[in-house]
Amino acid sequence: MDAILLVEDDPMLGQALTAALGQEGWRVVHCKDAGSARASLVDHAFVAVLLDLGLPGGSGLEVLAKMRSRYDPTPVLIITARDLLSDRVRGLDAGADDYIVKPFQRDEMLARLRAVVRRSRGAVTPILHWRDVEIDPAARTVTRGGQRIDLSASEFRLLLALLESRGRPLSRDQLQDRLYGDDTAIGSNTVAVYVHQLRRKLGNDVVVTELGFGYRVGDDS
């Protein structure tokens, strides 16, 4: 079941939105502050994000900026009481896909959400190949030899970064930035852990260590 991340600190509105989304067949992960939203986005893949701007522990715009800084393309629908044109412009410039102002009608919110999901799925994104490994960035799927390989959201982003940079190694810091943006609280061995997981799931030949430089995908031959 496709999952929606709902980031909303108002308990009554959060409960109502969770119920409405559930009736549409979506599974909902509800976060009530900026910190838990950032953590959920690192650890899970979502079909879309419903994002309030006024949050405890940081603003929704900061959450959105963090997403886009690590190349997370998940569509974002901002829900907020801020109805100034300048607020809408800032949200869209920060990478939001659409914007709806509180109070809003349930049906309009659902229609806008379906639209941003539909647009994201209709985007043309090339499928990447390496030997018999195939990665579909739009569908967020990975196969090897035709067999589906289940990766976490972070493992997927790391593999995608390496395949997009084929031919040159990426340093640990570069890969960490692709995973987490500028979050300096992340442990220094995190990238090595995900590399280990990729090798365990896909084989030791997929990710090669270049001493003094970082990691790259293995040779094609």
C-alpha positions in Angstrom: 0.0 0.0 0.0 1.3 3.4 -1.0 2.2 5.6 2.0 1.7 9.3 2.5 3.7 11.3 5.0 1.5 13.8 6.9 3.3 16.5 8.7 0.8 18.4 10.8 1.0 19.4 14.5 -2.7 20.2 15.0 -4.1 16.9 16.5 -7.7 17.4 15.4 -6.7 18.3 11.8 -4.1 15.5 11.7 -6.7 13.0 12.8 -9.2 14.2 10.2 -6.6 14.1 7.4 -5.4 10.7 8.4 -9.0 9.4 8.2 -9.6 11.0 4.9 -6.4 9.6 3.4 -7.1 6.2 4.8 -10.5 6.2 3.1 -8.7 6.8 -0.2 -6.6 3.7 0.3 -3.4 5.3 1.4 -1.4 4.3 4.5 -0.5 7.4 6.6 2.5 8.1 8.6 1.7 11.1 10.8 4.5 13.3 12.2 3.8 16.3 14.4 7.1 18.1 14.4 10.0 18.9 12.0 12.5 16.5 13.6 10.3 13.4 13.3 9.4 14.4 9.7 13.1 14.6 8.7 13.8 11.2 10.3 10.8 9.6 8.5 11.9 10.9 5.2 15.4 9.5 5.6 14.2 6.0 6.6 11.1 5.5 4.4 9.9 6.1 0.8 6.6 7.9 0.4 4.4 8.5 -2.6 3.8 12.1 -1.4 4.1 14.5 1.5 1.4 16.7 3.0 3.4 19.4 4.7 2.4 22.1 7.2 4.7 25.1 7.4 4.3 26.0 11.1 5.8 23.2 13.0 7.5 22.6 16.4 11.2 22.2 16.1 11.6 23.9 12.7 9.6 25.1 9.7 8.0 23.1 7.0 10.2 25.0 4.5 13.3 23.7 6.3 12.0 20.1 6.0 11.3 20.7 2.3 14.7 22.3 1.7 16.4 19.3 3.4 14.5 16.9 1.1 15.5 18.7 -2.1 19.1 19.1 -1.0 19.5 15.4 -1.0 17.7 15.0 -4.3 14.5 13.5 -2.8 11.9 14.0 -5.6 8.9 13.0 -3.5 6.0 15.3 -4.4 5.0 17.8 -1.7 1.7 19.5 -1.1 2.0 22.3 1.4 -1.0 22.8 3.7 -0.8 26.0 5.7 -2.8 28.9 7.2 -0.4 31.4 5.6 -2.3 32.8 2.7 0.1 35.6 1.6 1.3 35.4 -2.0 4.9 35.8 -0.8 4.4 32.7 1.4 3.1 30.7 -1.5 6.0 31.8 -3.7 8.6 30.8 -1.1 7.0 27.4 -0.8 6.9 26.8 -4.5 10.5 28.2 -5.0 11.7 25.8 -2.2 10.5 22.8 -4.2 6.8 22.3 -3.3 4.6 20.9 -6.0 1.4 22.6 -4.9 -0.1 24.7 -2.2 -3.4 24.7 -0.4 -4.5 27.2 2.3 -6.4 26.3 5.5 -9.3 26.0 5.9 -9.8 23.8 2.9 -12.4 21.4 1.7 -11.5 17.7 2.0 -12.3 16.9 -1.6 -10.1 19.8 -2.9 -7.2 18.6 -0.8 -7.6 15.0 -2.1 -7.9 16.2 -5.7 -4.7 18.3 -5.4 -2.9 15.4 -3.8 -3.9 12.9 -6.5 -2.8 15.5 -9.1 0.8 15.9 -7.7 1.1 12.1 -7.4 -0.1 11.6 -10.9 2.3 14.2 -12.3 5.2 12.7 -10.5 4.4 9.2 -11.8 4.0 10.6 -15.3 7.5 12.2 -15.3 9.9 10.6 -17.8 12.8 9.2 -15.8 15.4 7.0 -17.6 15.9 3.5 -16.2 19.6 3.0 -15.3 21.5 -0.2 -15.9 24.8 -1.7 -14.7 25.5 -5.3 -15.9 22.3 -7.1 -14.9 21.3 -4.5 -12.3 18.3 -2.3 -13.3 17.2 0.7 -11.2 14.0 2.6 -12.0 14.1 6.0 -10.2 10.5 6.7 -10.9 9.1 3.5 -9.5 11.9 3.2 -6.9 12.6 -0.4 -7.8 15.8 -2.3 -8.2 16.3 -5.7 -9.8 19.3 -7.9 -10.4 19.0 -10.7 -13.0 15.3 -9.9 -13.2 14.8 -10.5 -9.5 13.4 -7.7 -7.3 15.8 -6.5 -4.6 14.3 -4.7 -1.6 16.3 -1.7 -0.6 15.7 0.9 2.1 15.1 4.5 1.0 18.7 5.4 2.0 20.2 2.4 0.3 18.2 3.2 -2.9 19.5 6.8 -2.9 23.1 5.7 -2.3 22.9 3.3 -5.2 21.2 5.9 -7.5 23.9 8.4 -6.7 26.7 5.9 -7.6 25.1 4.9 -10.8 24.4 8.5 -11.8 28.1 9.2 -11.2 29.4 6.2 -13.0 33.0 6.5 -14.1 34.1 8.6 -11.1 34.2 7.9 -7.4 32.2 9.8 -4.8 33.7 10.6 -1.4 32.0 9.6 1.8 31.1 13.3 2.4 29.6 13.6 -1.1 27.5 10.5 -0.5 26.5 11.6 2.9 25.3 14.9 1.5 23.2 13.0 -1.1 21.6 11.0 1.7 21.1 13.6 4.4 21.8 17.1 3.0 23.7 19.2 5.5 22.7 17.3 8.6 25.9 17.2 10.6 24.5 15.0 13.3 24.7 11.9 11.2 27.4 9.4 12.2 30.5 9.3 10.1 30.3 5.6 9.4 26.7 5.7 8.1 27.8 5.6 4.4 30.0 2.6 5.1 27.1 0.8 6.7 24.9 1.4 3.7 27.6 0.3 1.3 27.9 -3.0 3.3 24.1 -3.5 3.0 24.2 -2.9 -0.8 27.0 -5.4 -1.2 25.1 -8.0 0.9 21.9 -7.6 -1.1 23.4 -7.0 -4.6 26.8 -8.6 -4.5 30.3 -7.4 -3.7 31.0 -6.4 -7.3 28.4 -3.6 -7.4 30.2 -1.0 -5.1 34.0 -0.8 -5.3 36.1 1.1 -2.7 38.8 3.3 -4.2 41.3 4.0 -1.4 41.7 7.7 -0.8 38.8 8.7 -3.0 35.6 6.9 -1.9 33.2 4.6 -3.6 32.1 3.9 -7.2 30.2 1.3 -9.1 32.2 -1.6 -10.4 33.5 -2.0 -13.9 30.8 -2.9 -16.5 32.8 -5.9 -17.8 
